[in-house]
């Protein structure tokens, strides 16, 4: 266990409703965890508490070494964070902007330049001398992702990292995050509304709704009551005729290549959790 959100509750004012209500779950080292839920579910608030930007009303976050400081808080020097936009400093070039943030980490100039060049190439940022103020929303988003990955962090916190990106750019981001995980063995917590991408990339999922944790599942636990059967169709026989034959005569063991339990699509599981909670209110 790397992080344990221990019975967290939070409200933005004493008389305000709870934004987080007794949220309790843990994340293992090296895990890719997807934080899911509609707008206003409490996802960003949870990440702010983890970063020390907000204090929980009740409960706490238990952090394992080496990410824990002596005061028990998260060591931000080992983290890459993209929660709120830190400002674009429009007169700075992309390179100057990234070098400014790299100064907060113990990185050598040669390491900064090497990392910057590699990450910029992977994300399609071809002109690092371009001023930040001239960039489109999508290009700014790429710069922020590059900024978070620049110090090769052990923990990466990303809130809607691909929200402003086209499909090709989103694929480039997930490929780059996969590369980071393979090389650094880091832990990722990502909040996203793109469930199909989360299903392919994340190891586990947490679903928040109105401040409550509805579900915490690993990918392999998203199983249905159905089975997938892979069969060998005899040469010269069509799939249609083989299916008709199978319905009438059954199937012999030698024709079965593989059987596995079917997986419930993440989107279906997500909708079931939300609808069930809405129906219980």
N, C-alpha and C positions, 0 to 999 in steps of 0.2 A: 504494500500500500504506500503510495506516494502522497496522496491528498485524501483527507476525510472531511467532508462537509457534515459537521456533527450537529444535527437538530437546529439548523439555522432558521431564524425568523428575523424579519426586518420590515420596518415601516419608515417612510420618509418624514413623518411627523407623529407626535405622541397620539393624536386623535385620528390619524389616517389609517385606512385599512392596511393589512399586511401585504407587502409585495412578495415576501417569501414567508412560507408558513410551514415550519418544522421540516425543513428539507434535510434529508440524511442519505448520503451515499458516498462511495469512495472511488478513487481512480488509481489504477496501478501504474507503476513506472513503465515507460515505453508504450503506453496505451494511446490510441487515437480515439478520443471521446467526443461524440457529437451531442451538443446541448440543443434540444429541439423544443419548439413551442411557438404559439402565435405571438404577435406583437403585444407587449405588455405582460408577458407571462412571468417575467422576473429574471430572464437569462443574463442580461447585461448587469443587473444589480448583483447577481451571484458572482460574476467575474470581478466586479468592483470590490466586493468584500474580500475576495481572494487576494487581490492586489493591495489591500490595505487602504483603499480610497474611501471605503465606508466601514463602519463598525456595526456588527450584528447586534440586533436588539436582544436576542437570545441565541445560545449556541456559539460555536466557534469553528474555525478551520484548523485541523491538525495537519501539520506539514512535516514530512520526513526529511532528515538530512539527505543530501547536502543542500537542499533548497531552503532550509530553515535558518533564519538569523538567530542570534542569541536571545532576542526578545520574543521569539516564536513566530515572527512575521515572515512573509515570503521574501527571499533574497532576489530582488528585482534585477540584480546584475547578471543573473543566470537565466533571465526570461526575455523573450521577444513578445511584445504586446501590441495588439492592434484592437483597441476598444473604441475610443473616440479619436477623431482626427486631431492630431496635436498642433495643427496650423501648418500652412504651406510655405510661409515666408517667401512671398512671391518674387522678390528680387534675387533670391539665391538660385544658383543652378542646381540641377539634380545632384551632381557630385558634391557641391558645397553643403547642400541640405543633409545628405547622408553622412558626410564627414563630421558635421556638427553633432549628429546623434551618436556616431561611433565614438566620439570623445567621452561619452558617459561609460564606456566599457574599456577594459584593459586590453585594447587591440593595438598591435603594431601597425604603422602606416602601410607597410608592405602587405600585411594581412587584409587591411581595409580595402586597398586597391584591388587585390586579387579577388576577394569576395565580391566586391562591387561589380567588377567586370564580368565575373561568371554569372551572378544573379541577374544583372541587367540584360545580358545576352539571352538567358533562359526566358525572361519575361518580355522580350522584344523592346527593351528600352535602348534604342540605338544611339541616342545623342544625349550623353550625360551633361553636356554643357548647356542644354536647353533650360530656360528659366522656369521655375516652378509655377509662376503665375500664368504661363502660357499653356499649361497642360490641360487636357480634357479630364473629365471626372474619372474615366477609366484609366488613363495614364497616371493620374494622382494615386489611384488605388494601387496600381502596380508598385509605385514608389514606396507606399506605406508597407506593402508586403515585403518588399526588398529590405526596408528599414528594420522590420521585425526579425528577418532571417539573418541580417548582416553579422551579428555577433555569434552565430552558431549556438543558439541557446539550448539549454536542457529542457526548458518548458516554454511552449509556444501557446499564447492565448489569442485567438482570432475571433472577432465578432463580425459576422457577415463579410468575410474576406473577398468574395467574388461577386458581390452584389451589383457592381457597376461594369462587369466585364462580359465580353462576348463569349460564345461557347469555346472558341479556339483558345482564348486567353485563360478561361477557367481551367481547361485541360492542362495548359502549361503550368498553372499554379499548383494543381494537384500533383502533377509529375514532379515539380520542384519540392513540394512538401514530402513526397515519398522518398526522394533522394536525401533530403535532410534527415528523415527518420532512419534510413539505412546507414548513413554515415555517422550520425551523432547519437542514435538510439534515444532520441528525445521523446518527451510526452507532449501530446497535442490536445488542447481543448478548443473546439471550434463550434461556434453558433452559426446556424445556417437554416434557411427556409427551403433550400434545394434538396429535397429528400432523396432523390435518385442518386445524387452525387455522394451524399452522406452514407447511403447504403453500400456504395462501392468502396468508400475510403475508410470509414470509421470501423473500429473494433467493437465499440459499445455505444449505447445511446441512453440519454436521459430525456424524458419528456416532462416539461413544466407547463402548467396551465393554472392561471390565476394564483400563482405563487406556490402551488402544491406540486410535488413530484409524483406524477401519475405512474411512471414506469422507469425502471433502470434495467436494461437488458444488454447482454452480449449478442453479437450478430448471430452466432450459432443457435441462440435460444429463440430466434424468431421463426419457429417451426409451426407448420399447420398440421391438420389431421390427415393430409393427403400424402401419397407416395409418388415419386417420379420413377418410372420404369424405363430403362433403355434396352431396346430389343434389337436383334439382328434380323433384318428383312432378307429373305432368300433372294439370290440373284435372279433377275428377270421378273420379279414380282413387284407390283406397285405398292406404295404405302397404303393406298385406299383399299385395295383388295386384301392386303395382309390384315388390316384392322377388322374388316368384315369377317374374315376367317377366324380371327382371334375371338371376336364376339360370339361366334357360333361354336367353335371347337375348343376355345381356351388357348393357352400358350404352354409350350413345353419348356422344361428347365434349360435345355441347351440353347434356346432362343433368347434367353435373358442375359444381357451383358452386365447390367448394373441396376441396383435398386437403392434409392436414397429417400429420406424423408424430405418432403417438399418444404420450402421456406416461405413464410408469409412475407410479402413485400413490405418494406418499411412503411411506405405510404399508407397501406391498408391498416397496419398495426397502429400507426399514429392516429389515423382518423377514428379507429375503434376506441382508442383511449380517450380522445377528446369528446367524442359523441357520448360515450358512457358517462363521463364526468358531467357533461352538460345535462344529461338526462337525470342525474342524481341530485341536481341542485333544485 
